[in-house]
Amino acid sequence: MAHTESSAGRAVPRAAAPRQRENWSSKLGVIMAVAGSAVGLGNFLRFPGLASANGGGVFMIPYFVSLLLLGIPICWVEWGLGRYGGSCGYNSAPGIFSTLWRHPASKYFGAFAIMIPIAIYMYYVYIESWCLTYAVDYARGSLMDVARQAGPGGEMTAYRNYFAAFVGVDKDGFPEWENLVILIVVFVLNFYLIFRGLTRGIESFNKYAMPVLILCALVILARVLTLGTPQPPQPGGDINRALGFMWNPRLEGGGIWSELRNPEIWLLASGQIFFSLSVGFGIILNYASYLRRNDDVVLSGLTASVTNEFCEVCLAGLITVPVAFLFLGPANLGKDVLGSSFALGFHAMPAVFARMPAGQLFGFLWFFMLFLAAITSSLSMLQPAIAFLEEGFNLPRRASVAILGFITAIGVLIVVFFSKNLLALDTIDFWVSTVCIFVLAMIQTILFAWIFGIRRARVETMKGADLKIPGVYWFIMKYVSPLYLLVIFVAWCRISIPKKLAEIGGLTPGDRHTVVFVICFLAALLLFCVMLVYLSRRRWDGGRHEIPGEEVIP
Amino acid sequence: MTVYGWIFMLASVGSVVGLMVFCFWRVFRTPRLEEHMHAPLDIDTHDADQGR
């Protein structure tokens, strides 16, 4: 460990020296960082397929209702919680939770907010490396050769087989060395940016990456909307018909109201809003803790959420499914393709670019844009754990980055090795990205609106606000959002968990062992995070729980 | 595309774009915190007159 000289001439560990508090350098910087965290692969690959396969335009009604009642209120809760914790001197979830609820158990709930982003990072960085590999392969022209060799009509099957061989869907094992090299490059790049710190790493990168991402998407969108009727004729006809496939309300045996009475559409729409805005990941909580005491959270939170919605509804909603329909036709866009982000993104879209004029250029732009969307998200997944290690154990950044790099490398190796049917990736995605984030969002909402108290929450959130939150939103935050969240979670558990367990039961013994191993690994990771919180508990037990000079509202 | 399709598309895209323009307009219009603040020498406390 590095040492510094104390005033008495005695060497003291550098870790013991007080850390300088980090802050965002600008309001736009924090908005871009939070928006970058929220805008990810789900915006471009999950949302369009989900909307198109579940009612088309009608899907947007439950989608926007969920945005107003669930997404935006919980975002404000996370921003408010984070800034409050940061004002008390804490950046990690255990510290922030302990300021809100003065109970020894409170900090242990923070273990969820450390474990969730780490676990998601373990598979997300792998998908991120696929996007970069595809972008590089488009730049070199090798991905266009796959379609040329397959011939007209066989592109979709060729790209499906190419993807299966690329990730090793048929059997467990490590991929080819070229893919591993790109994975290592992406992994190291994430840690390099994190090592540079909040402003010089995360904020600077997002300030450039987000505009470039949006610019790439706008170029692709302009190309898609001006395709008209492609020559030679394509199975989807013209762009007008293709947009209709995405946006026309699909009413199965009734009107719009009868479609809206289907609970599944509400479940899917609210789930999409929830995952898309990155609420319940513990990331916004951490990012907001680097705000200054009187920095605005209301307008910044809303702007970051709306930027995410712009990428999802206005860019992805007008690009992904319409262009896939135009070039591949309805026969190739069944529920199996629309319901799978990988099938839509890595089988269908390359087949589209194979037929599109200047497809190599647009293929490169598409996958480079996906890479940017992924890296701005994966970066944000590392910061909560770094903040925890620095705060809980008073470690310098170099040591925190090294420890986190080691832990995540183990998880990434597990995901990469157990590639058969992408079982490891799918298992982490299901149990962490779905189950755990619901739990964390529920904990945060209850802590803020019920334990901290909605009156204090209101005063705290409105400090320095550049926008007034409508009065009804305090009622929504206290009653509607937690109830809505609970109803969705219970309904989702009733539908999805038995289905998942049946799916696991139907696997071969070898595959079942893989799933059980990954679940045990996740449980061990959560226990490890709880243990780390326990070891560093004194850091928060003796902490201050009020902002100096602030009147405590009863 | 049907009339309902156009309505859903334009309403969805229009509302998001409108809200985004409003939010960024407010973000850029609001002066930075340091622009609100005044250095001690800028603040006239009127106590300089009392000494005359």
Boltz contact constraints between the chains, C-beta under 6 A:
constraints:
  - contact:
      token1: [A, 57]
      token2: [B, 5]
      max_distance: 6.0
  - contact:
      token1: [A, 57]
      token2: [B, 8]
      max_distance: 6.0
  - contact:
      token1: [A, 60]
      token2: [B, 8]
      max_distance: 6.0
  - contact:
      token1: [A, 60]
      token2: [B, 12]
      max_distance: 6.0
  - contact:
      token1: [A, 240]
      token2: [B, 1]
      max_distance: 6.0
  - contact:
      token1: [A, 243]
      token2: [B, 1]
      max_distance: 6.0
  - contact:
      token1: [A, 244]
      token2: [B, 1]
      max_distance: 6.0
  - contact:
      token1: [A, 244]
      token2: [B, 5]
      max_distance: 6.0
  - contact:
      token1: [A, 247]
      token2: [B, 5]
      max_distance: 6.0
  - contact:
      token1: [A, 247]
      token2: [B, 8]
      max_distance: 6.0
  - contact:
      token1: [A, 247]
      token2: [B, 9]
      max_distance: 6.0
  - contact:
      token1: [A, 248]
      token2: [B, 2]
      max_distance: 6.0
  - contact:
      token1: [A, 248]
      token2: [B, 5]
      max_distance: 6.0
  - contact:
      token1: [A, 249]
      token2: [B, 4]
      max_distance: 6.0
  - contact:
      token1: [A, 299]
      token2: [B, 26]
      max_distance: 6.0
  - contact:
      token1: [A, 302]
      token2: [B, 23]
      max_distance: 6.0
  - contact:
      token1: [A, 303]
      token2: [B, 23]
      max_distance: 6.0
  - contact:
      token1: [A, 303]
      token2: [B, 27]
      max_distance: 6.0
  - contact:
      token1: [A, 306]
      token2: [B, 19]
      max_distance: 6.0
  - contact:
      token1: [A, 306]
      token2: [B, 20]
      max_distance: 6.0
  - contact:
      token1: [A, 306]
      token2: [B, 23]
      max_distance: 6.0
  - contact:
      token1: [A, 309]
      token2: [B, 16]
      max_distance: 6.0
  - contact:
      token1: [A, 310]
      token2: [B, 16]
      max_distance: 6.0
  - contact:
      token1: [A, 310]
      token2: [B, 20]
      max_distance: 6.0
  - contact:
      token1: [A, 313]
      token2: [B, 12]
      max_distance: 6.0
  - contact:
      token1: [A, 313]
      token2: [B, 16]
      max_distance: 6.0
  - contact:
      token1: [A, 314]
      token2: [B, 13]
      max_distance: 6.0
  - contact:
      token1: [A, 314]
      token2: [B, 16]
      max_distance: 6.0
  - contact:
      token1: [A, 466]
      token2: [B, 30]
      max_distance: 6.0
